[in-house]
Amino acid sequence: MELNVFIKDLEASLIRRGIHPEIAGRHVSTLQRTFTEDDLREIGQIQSPAEVEEIAESIALILTKNKIRSREPEKSSQPHHTDQASERTPPPAPKPPVENAPLKPADEFKPRDEITWLGQEDDEDFFEVSDGADKTQKGFYTFWGAFVLTLPITLTLTAAFFGLFAGVFAALAAILVGLIAGVIAMAALGAGVSLVGIIFGVTQLFSFAAAGLYEIGLGVMVIGIVMISCILVYNIAVRFLPWVMGKVAVLLRFTCGKLRDLFLHLRRECYRL
């Protein structure tokens, strides 16, 4: 089913269910702006008007609930006998929503529906804050004047901030290079010591067998200790330190984002002076 046909059928179905034509048209228009690519594909797969009726039934239920909720303050302000009369004659319960609708549950659009029903402004316009929407001349000159006057302090703090992170990265890089060099030196030294001990032990086997076996065993122990130490240091240098550097980079990006948000917030508030 094409999108324009779906919109017309949905609006007509809402009107048939007692929704005011203006409310139905405004709601359908608002709902159309929230459609995603998945929603459009699902709309294209609709084949029968019965599926549109099911969607309209769910939306009509939400609109009915919102209408009842908006009338509750009016009921509370009426005299006591009116409340008693309303208790004796409760309003008819709305029909339950139809399950297995082809689109997403209509409850996902409930905040937008309430805003539209109560006549408030659309949430896209409400949450969108424009820098120039309520900018005053006094606020503009106040903000940029203070920005220029505090620029030396700002630049100093900025340099210290980025210098701190640069120092951390440089220190981590230096430690990484030092650990790699330490692994190489440790392997070379351990290999030399173990080879000397093993060779010396082999030469002692012919004259003093016990001492020769001791020297050979000591050389093998040195090989094992050096191997384990090299593996541990290598994993610290190749795996742990890059992970730490990645986390520091994430912290840097997060902090920069928060500083940007702070700058925009201060500018927005100053523009409103």
N, C-alpha and C positions, 0 to 999 in steps of 0.2 A: 504494500500500500504506500502511495506517495505521501510525503510529509504534509503537503497542503490539504490533501483529502482527509488525512488523519486528524489534523487540527480542526477542520470544519465539522467532521463527525463527532469529535470529542466535545466541542462547544455545543453542538445541537443536543447531544445526549445529556449534558449537564443542565441545559435549559429545560429539557423534558422532565428532569428530576426535581424541578422547583427552584433551581438556582437562578437568580436574577440575571438577565442577559448581559448587563454591564459587568457584573461580578464574574460571570462565566468567561466573557471575552477577555477581561483583564487577567484572570487567573491563567487561562490557556496561553495568552501571550507571554506572561511571566514564566510559565512552565516551559515554553518552547526555548527560551534563552538558556535553560539549564541542561538541555539535551547534550549528551556526549556522543562520541562515535559509536559506542556500543548501543546506546538508545536508538540512534538512527538506523542501525542495522536491524535491531529488533522490530522497529516500526516497519521497515521494508519487508519483513517476513510475515506481517499480519495479513491474513487472507479474508477473514470474515468480520462483519460488523459486530458479531457477538463479543469478540475480544475487546473491541473498543468500548462496548457497553460495560464490560467487567472493569476496565480501567476507570471509566466515568463513575461507576458505582463506588469505587474506593475513594476517589477524589471528592465525590459528593458527601460521603460520610465525614471526611475531615473538615470540609467546609461547614457542615451542619454542627459538628462539635465546636468549631471556632465561633460560630454564630451564637450558640448557647452560652459559651464561655464569656463572650462579649456582653451578653445581656445580664449576667449575674450581678454586676454592680447596680444595675437599674432595679433588680428585684430586691436587693438589700436595702435600697433607699425608700421603698414603698412602705405604707403603714403595715401594722401588725396583722390586720385582718386579711390583707392581700397575701402575706406570706402563708397564712393558714389556708387560704383558698388554693394557692399554688401547691401546697403540700397535699391537699385533698385531690387535686387534679394534676398529677405530674405529667410533663410533656411526654409524648410517645417516644419510645427508645428508637434510635436510628437503626437501620438495617446493618447487620454485620458485613464487614468487607468480604469481597469475593476473593478466594485464594487462587493461586496459580495464575496470576496475571502475567502477561508476557513481558511487561516492562518492570522496572525496579519498583519496590513498594512505594506507594505514594507518601508514606510517612516520612520519607527522606526529604520531601519538599515542604514539611510542616512549618518550619520557621518562616519560609517565604510566603506560604499560604496565609499565616496569621497576619503578617505585615500587610499583605494585599487586602485581606478581608476587613481589617480595622481601619483601612484608609491611610496607613502610614506610608512613608516613603520607602522605596525599594531598598533592600539591604545592600545591593551593589553600590548605590549612591550614598547610603548611610555610612558604610565602612571606608569608602574612598575619600581620602583626605588630600586635597590639592593644596600645594604650597601657595598658590595665588588666589584661592577661593575667598579667603577672608583676610588677606594680607593688608596691613595698614602701613602708611608711610612712616609713622613713628616706630613701629615694630621693625620695619625693614632697616632703617638707619640705626636703630639701637643694636640690632644683632650684628650687622656688618661692622659698625663702629667698635663694638666690644671685641669682635673677632680680630680686627686689625690691631687694636691696642694690646691684646693678649697674645699676639702672634709670636713674640720672642719666647714667652713661657711655653706656648703650645709647641713650637719647634723644638725647644729643649727637651720637653717631655716626650715628644715623638722620637727624637734621636735616642733618648735613653731607653725608650720602650723597644725600638727595633734593635738598638745596640745590645740590649739584654738577650733577646732571642738570637741575634747573630753570634754572641759569645757562647750561648748554649750549644748552638749548632757547631761552632768551631771546636768547642771542647769535646763534643761527642765524636766529631770527625777525627780529632787528634787521638782520642782514646782508641778509636777503631783502628787507625793506622798503627798505633803503638802495640795493640794486641796482636795484629797480624805479624808485625816484626818480631814480637815476643814469641809467637808460635814458631816462626822460622828459626830463631836463635835457640829456642828450647829443643826443637827437634834435632838441630845440628849438634848441640852440646850433648844431648842425651845419647845420640847415635855414637858420637866419639867416645864418651865414657863407657858405654856398654860394649863397644867393639874392643876397646883396650882391655876391659876386664875379662871378656870372653877369650881373647887371644892369649892374654897372660895366663888364664886358667888352663887353656889347652896345653901351653908349654910346661905348666907345673904338673900335669898328669903323669909324666914319665918319671919325675923325681919325687914328688910328694902329692899323691893322688887326692888326699883329703883337701889340701889347700887348693888344688886345681879345680875340684868340684865346687868348692866354696866360691872361688872367683867367677866361675862360669854362671853359677846360680845368682850371684850378685849382679852380674851383667844383664841377665835375663830380667831380673826384678827392675833394674833401671829402665830397660826398654818398656816394660809394662807401665811403670809410673809415668814416664815421659809421654807415652801414647795416650793415656787417660787425661793427663793434664793438657796436652795439645788439643784433644777433642773438645774438652770443656771450654778452653779459651777460644778456640775457633768458633764454636757455636755462639759464645757471647759476642764475638766480634761480627759475625756474619748474620746472625738471626736476632739477637736481643737488642743490640744497639740500633740497627735500622728500624726496629719496631718502636724503640723509644723516640727516635728522630721523627717517625711518622706521627706519633702522638703529640710531640711538640709542635709539629706543623699544623695539626688539627687545632690545638690550643691557640696558635697564632691566628688562624683563620677565624676561629670563634670570637676571639678578642677583638679582631679588626671589625667583624660584623657588629658586635655590640657597641663599639666606638662609633661606627657609622650610624647605628640606630640612635645613639645618644645625640650625635650632631644633628640629625634630622628632627629629633624631638625638641631640642632646644631652639632650632630655627623655627619650627612650627609654632611653638609657644611664644617666641618673641614676636613673630609676625602678627600675633593676635593682640598685642598690646594696644 
